[in-house]
Amino acid sequence: MPHSIRSMLATLSEGVINNEQYLYEVKWDGYRITAYVQKTKVRLESWAD
């Protein structure tokens, strides 16, 4: 398992790119959680934005 990775952080912009190659999701303020899974082991890491 990797020791640690960081999630991608959202970037504020004026609008969205009108292109079918892009996907978007709403970014709500709060927590991001990364789950590491290896066979029967699970580790969760979280941090506030």
PyMOL commands that place a pseudoatom at each C-alpha (Angstrom):
pseudoatom trace, name=CA, resn=MET, resi=1, chain=A, elem=C, hetatm=0, pos=[0.000, 0.000, 0.000]
pseudoatom trace, name=CA, resn=PRO, resi=2, chain=A, elem=C, hetatm=0, pos=[1.247, 3.519, -0.630]
pseudoatom trace, name=CA, resn=HIS, resi=3, chain=A, elem=C, hetatm=0, pos=[2.281, 5.370, 2.496]
pseudoatom trace, name=CA, resn=SER, resi=4, chain=A, elem=C, hetatm=0, pos=[0.130, 8.369, 1.576]
pseudoatom trace, name=CA, resn=ILE, resi=5, chain=A, elem=C, hetatm=0, pos=[-1.398, 10.214, -1.397]
pseudoatom trace, name=CA, resn=ARG, resi=6, chain=A, elem=C, hetatm=0, pos=[-3.240, 13.519, -1.616]
pseudoatom trace, name=CA, resn=SER, resi=7, chain=A, elem=C, hetatm=0, pos=[-6.599, 13.940, -3.322]
pseudoatom trace, name=CA, resn=MET, resi=8, chain=A, elem=C, hetatm=0, pos=[-6.949, 16.429, -6.148]
pseudoatom trace, name=CA, resn=LEU, resi=9, chain=A, elem=C, hetatm=0, pos=[-8.085, 19.787, -4.822]
pseudoatom trace, name=CA, resn=ALA, resi=10, chain=A, elem=C, hetatm=0, pos=[-10.814, 21.813, -6.466]
pseudoatom trace, name=CA, resn=THR, resi=11, chain=A, elem=C, hetatm=0, pos=[-9.904, 25.079, -8.193]
pseudoatom trace, name=CA, resn=LEU, resi=12, chain=A, elem=C, hetatm=0, pos=[-12.247, 28.056, -8.227]
pseudoatom trace, name=CA, resn=SER, resi=13, chain=A, elem=C, hetatm=0, pos=[-13.121, 29.309, -11.716]
pseudoatom trace, name=CA, resn=GLU, resi=14, chain=A, elem=C, hetatm=0, pos=[-15.548, 31.734, -13.356]
pseudoatom trace, name=CA, resn=GLY, resi=15, chain=A, elem=C, hetatm=0, pos=[-17.342, 29.018, -15.343]
pseudoatom trace, name=CA, resn=VAL, resi=16, chain=A, elem=C, hetatm=0, pos=[-17.045, 25.590, -16.919]
pseudoatom trace, name=CA, resn=ILE, resi=17, chain=A, elem=C, hetatm=0, pos=[-15.396, 24.574, -20.172]
pseudoatom trace, name=CA, resn=ASN, resi=18, chain=A, elem=C, hetatm=0, pos=[-18.006, 23.667, -22.792]
pseudoatom trace, name=CA, resn=ASN, resi=19, chain=A, elem=C, hetatm=0, pos=[-16.329, 20.485, -24.059]
pseudoatom trace, name=CA, resn=GLU, resi=20, chain=A, elem=C, hetatm=0, pos=[-17.640, 16.888, -24.092]
pseudoatom trace, name=CA, resn=GLN, resi=21, chain=A, elem=C, hetatm=0, pos=[-14.188, 15.618, -23.030]
pseudoatom trace, name=CA, resn=TYR, resi=22, chain=A, elem=C, hetatm=0, pos=[-14.618, 17.156, -19.550]
pseudoatom trace, name=CA, resn=LEU, resi=23, chain=A, elem=C, hetatm=0, pos=[-16.667, 15.795, -16.625]
pseudoatom trace, name=CA, resn=TYR, resi=24, chain=A, elem=C, hetatm=0, pos=[-17.650, 17.868, -13.610]
pseudoatom trace, name=CA, resn=GLU, resi=25, chain=A, elem=C, hetatm=0, pos=[-18.785, 17.294, -10.068]
pseudoatom trace, name=CA, resn=VAL, resi=26, chain=A, elem=C, hetatm=0, pos=[-20.036, 19.679, -7.413]
pseudoatom trace, name=CA, resn=LYS, resi=27, chain=A, elem=C, hetatm=0, pos=[-17.343, 20.413, -4.844]
pseudoatom trace, name=CA, resn=TRP, resi=28, chain=A, elem=C, hetatm=0, pos=[-18.897, 20.775, -1.402]
pseudoatom trace, name=CA, resn=ASP, resi=29, chain=A, elem=C, hetatm=0, pos=[-16.758, 22.178, 1.415]
pseudoatom trace, name=CA, resn=GLY, resi=30, chain=A, elem=C, hetatm=0, pos=[-15.916, 19.597, 4.024]
pseudoatom trace, name=CA, resn=TYR, resi=31, chain=A, elem=C, hetatm=0, pos=[-13.837, 16.462, 4.294]
pseudoatom trace, name=CA, resn=ARG, resi=32, chain=A, elem=C, hetatm=0, pos=[-12.116, 14.280, 1.720]
pseudoatom trace, name=CA, resn=ILE, resi=33, chain=A, elem=C, hetatm=0, pos=[-11.399, 10.655, 2.567]
pseudoatom trace, name=CA, resn=THR, resi=34, chain=A, elem=C, hetatm=0, pos=[-8.915, 8.370, 0.856]
pseudoatom trace, name=CA, resn=ALA, resi=35, chain=A, elem=C, hetatm=0, pos=[-9.356, 4.608, 1.349]
pseudoatom trace, name=CA, resn=TYR, resi=36, chain=A, elem=C, hetatm=0, pos=[-6.409, 2.247, 0.956]
pseudoatom trace, name=CA, resn=VAL, resi=37, chain=A, elem=C, hetatm=0, pos=[-7.466, -1.386, 0.453]
pseudoatom trace, name=CA, resn=GLN, resi=38, chain=A, elem=C, hetatm=0, pos=[-5.110, -4.377, 0.249]
pseudoatom trace, name=CA, resn=LYS, resi=39, chain=A, elem=C, hetatm=0, pos=[-6.630, -7.846, 0.616]
pseudoatom trace, name=CA, resn=THR, resi=40, chain=A, elem=C, hetatm=0, pos=[-8.193, -7.784, 4.118]
pseudoatom trace, name=CA, resn=LYS, resi=41, chain=A, elem=C, hetatm=0, pos=[-6.552, -4.521, 5.253]
pseudoatom trace, name=CA, resn=VAL, resi=42, chain=A, elem=C, hetatm=0, pos=[-8.290, -1.154, 4.959]
pseudoatom trace, name=CA, resn=ARG, resi=43, chain=A, elem=C, hetatm=0, pos=[-6.853, 2.206, 6.003]
pseudoatom trace, name=CA, resn=LEU, resi=44, chain=A, elem=C, hetatm=0, pos=[-8.772, 5.514, 5.831]
pseudoatom trace, name=CA, resn=GLU, resi=45, chain=A, elem=C, hetatm=0, pos=[-7.178, 8.956, 5.814]
pseudoatom trace, name=CA, resn=SER, resi=46, chain=A, elem=C, hetatm=0, pos=[-9.069, 12.246, 5.934]
pseudoatom trace, name=CA, resn=TRP, resi=47, chain=A, elem=C, hetatm=0, pos=[-8.366, 15.947, 6.227]
pseudoatom trace, name=CA, resn=ALA, resi=48, chain=A, elem=C, hetatm=0, pos=[-10.433, 19.095, 6.141]
pseudoatom trace, name=CA, resn=ASP, resi=49, chain=A, elem=C, hetatm=0, pos=[-10.284, 21.294, 3.058]
for i in range(1, 49): cmd.bond("trace and resi %d" % i, "trace and resi %d" % (i + 1))
show_as sticks, trace
zoom trace
